[in-house]
Each structure stands twice: as C-alpha cells, then as structure tokens.
Amino acid sequence: MFYVIGLGLCDEKDITLRGLEAIKSASRIYLEAYTSILMVQKERLEAFYGKELIVADRDMVECESDEILKDADKEDVCLLVVGDPFGATTHTDILIRARKLGIPTRVVHNASIMNAVGASGLQLYNFGQTVSLVFFTETWKPDSFYDRIKENVDGGLHTLVLLDIKVKEQSEENLARGRKIYEPPRYMTIPQAVSQLIEIETIRGEGVLDPDKTLAVAMGRVGGLDEQRILAGPLSWLLRAAADQYGPPLHSLVIVGKRVHHLEIEYGEVFAEDLGEAIGVGRSEGREKWRDVAKTEYGVVVD
Ligand SMILES: C[S@@+](CC[C@H](N)C(=O)[O-])C[C@H]1O[C@@H](n2cnc3c(N)ncnc32)[C@H](O)[C@@H]1O
C-alpha cells in the first residue's frame, strides 16, 4: 500500500493515530520537505515515530516518483507531508502514478493552513480563491495574484495569501555552471508580503489593496501552540511592525472581504490590540483603528 499521510501543522504530536499506525507498518518512509516546514526537526519525528525517515526533495517527489513507489504493491510505503495531503499543494501526481502502476493507495488527512486559517476568526465559508505570492526580483514581479484578489474583493470575499518558500534553490551562476550548490532556505515574511502587495497596488492603481482602507490578518505559525502569532489591522499598520513581531515563519496573510460580519470583526479585535502594542501605539489604539476602518470602509458597526 502507498500511503500519503498529513502531519498537521505543528510538531510530531499532530499526526493522527491512523497515520502513526501506517508509519509503524511501513518499510520505507519519505518526508516531503519542500512545500512546507514543520516546527520540529526530522530527528524529533524519527524519535517519536520510532522509524528512520528519508527526506524527499522536489526532484525526488516530482521526477523520481517510481523510486518512492518501488515495491509499494508488496509492502507499505509512506510519504509524509506537512499539513494535509490535499491542502494547498496537492500530491495528486504521485497518486495518479501509483494508480497507473496498479499500487493501492490511501490518504490520511490532517489539519491544513487551508482550514486552520479559521483561527483568524474569519468564516471559512466566506473565503474566495487562495493566492500565492512569490518573491519579487529586480526584473520579475508577477502580479496575477492582484486580479484574483480583485475578483474576491468584488465578491466581498476574504482572500488567503500563501507566502513563498524557497528551498534548495540554485543561484543563477551555480545553475548556469551546473553546480549542485544550493542557497539557504528563504521564507517570505509578512512585511515582505505586504510591501509587495502595496507595490503592485501602486502600479495598478485599481484601489483593490488601498493600504489604509484594507483590513488584513497576519498569521504566523498557525497551530504552533505558544509560537502562533496573529496580528490584525490595515495593511499600512501591518507594514509598520518589525519582522520579528510576527514570530518565526511560516507566515500567511488574509485580506478581509467587504462582506465581513460584525462578529468576525469583534473576534479580530484582540489581534488588532496586539498589533497596536507591537507598533507602539497601544492596545486600545489598535482596536479603535480596526473598528474605525471596519465601520468607514466595510460598513460594519461593532458595539
Ligand atoms: C504550499 S503551502 C503548503 C500547505 C500545507 N500542505 C498545508 O496543508 O497546510 C505552504 C504555505 O502555506 C502557509 N502555511 C503553511 N503552514 C502554515 C502555518 N502553520 N502558519 C502560517 N502559514 C502557514 C505559508 O504561507 C506557506 O508558505
């Protein structure tokens, strides 16, 4: 059997009992480590699961899937993925390949950023398309996310913005010379994401992401127990907080849609207070700013 097992969002203890049982029975276990990171090292997972893990990078999962699937028709092989196997990055390619090879497959689900974003207090029912934001370079600033966010904004819907992860990237020089030397991993942070959004708003000028009129919720290490960090306010205020105020990566951002309900605004007040404190204007100022923009720009009145 070939298993694809979701590990959840935080540490070794987030695996489900069903997932753990599959791991215990497996002869080979791969850990997919390029689309997300867990908040613990591989060694801690190995100690908890009592099994050795083989790290599977992008090349391996995408180009050498037959190696992973070898003998999975006769024995149990697991591919572990952070979050849920179908959350954001889907692992359908390797499942299709397994099916073509006549290998039985099973997926073990877990929490994903796609549902844990509900920790923002914004209703999952009211989210539109999720978008991904990639690191801009001097010469490459892809802005198609802006049109997707605009479609959500026009429908009054919230937008989950997933931030870029660069793992095992090669510099242009190393790529050109065919040297397999990799840059250190990079994870986009909230301030980088917000400044890229505002940069594109400045260029496009369609008022989709007006920094003073657009409310957003910044989310760091969702599901990460004490490390989880959620701050909320207008984009211009989120930009004022220092990067370390958002805690370590991974980070995600939610753009609040115009159909926001007053209870969603009320739930977010504590995150707005935290932002007020983080930028040094005070908790009540943070809350008042959040309520004020909700009232004037979103037509929401909170008692
Ligand atoms: C390509 S997605 C993979 C999602 C994963 N498969 C899942 O189901 O949650 C990776 C992006 O999701 C977001 N993300 C994942 N886990 C997160 C967390 N615990 N807190 C905040 N953002 C997270 C980040 O923006 C990150 O760059």
The ligand as an SDF file (V2000), in Angstrom:
LIG
                    3D

 27 29  0  0  0  0  0  0  0  0999 V2000
    2.4890   25.4840   -0.2740 C   0  0  0  0  0  0  0  0  0  0  0  0
    1.6270   25.6960    1.2060 S   0  0  0  0  0  0  0  0  0  0  0  0
    1.5610   24.0480    1.8580 C   0  0  0  0  0  0  0  0  0  0  0  0
    0.4140   23.8760    2.8020 C   0  0  0  0  0  0  0  0  0  0  0  0
    0.3500   22.5350    3.5240 C   0  0  0  0  0  0  0  0  0  0  0  0
    0.3990   21.4180    2.6090 N   0  0  0  0  0  0  0  0  0  0  0  0
   -0.9500   22.5010    4.3260 C   0  0  0  0  0  0  0  0  0  0  0  0
   -1.8250   21.6760    4.0390 O   0  0  0  0  0  0  0  0  0  0  0  0
   -1.0660   23.3200    5.2590 O   0  0  0  0  0  0  0  0  0  0  0  0
    2.8120   26.4760    2.1940 C   0  0  0  0  0  0  0  0  0  0  0  0
    2.3770   27.8510    2.6210 C   0  0  0  0  0  0  0  0  0  0  0  0
    1.2580   27.7450    3.4880 O   0  0  0  0  0  0  0  0  0  0  0  0
    1.3690   28.6930    4.5280 C   0  0  0  0  0  0  0  0  0  0  0  0
    1.4670   27.9500    5.8000 N   0  0  0  0  0  0  0  0  0  0  0  0
    1.6440   26.6240    5.9510 C   0  0  0  0  0  0  0  0  0  0  0  0
    1.6340   26.2930    7.2530 N   0  0  0  0  0  0  0  0  0  0  0  0
    1.4570   27.4510    7.9460 C   0  0  0  0  0  0  0  0  0  0  0  0
    1.3510   27.7790    9.3260 C   0  0  0  0  0  0  0  0  0  0  0  0
    1.4320   26.8340   10.2640 N   0  0  0  0  0  0  0  0  0  0  0  0
    1.1470   29.0790    9.6730 N   0  0  0  0  0  0  0  0  0  0  0  0
    1.0600   30.0570    8.7240 C   0  0  0  0  0  0  0  0  0  0  0  0
    1.1460   29.7970    7.4160 N   0  0  0  0  0  0  0  0  0  0  0  0
    1.3400   28.5200    7.0240 C   0  0  0  0  0  0  0  0  0  0  0  0
    2.6130   29.5310    4.2950 C   0  0  0  0  0  0  0  0  0  0  0  0
    2.2390   30.7240    3.6110 O   0  0  0  0  0  0  0  0  0  0  0  0
    3.4270   28.5820    3.4350 C   0  0  0  0  0  0  0  0  0  0  0  0
    4.3220   29.2550    2.6220 O   0  0  0  0  0  0  0  0  0  0  0  0
  1  2  1  0
  2  3  1  0
  2 10  1  0
  3  4  1  0
  4  5  1  0
  5  6  1  0
  5  7  1  0
  7  8  2  0
  7  9  1  0
 10 11  1  0
 11 12  1  0
 11 26  1  0
 12 13  1  0
 13 14  1  0
 13 24  1  0
 14 15  1  0
 14 23  1  0
 15 16  2  0
 16 17  1  0
 17 18  1  0
 17 23  2  0
 18 19  1  0
 18 20  2  0
 20 21  1  0
 21 22  2  0
 22 23  1  0
 24 25  1  0
 24 26  1  0
 26 27  1  0
M  CHG  2   2   1   9  -1
M  END
$$$$
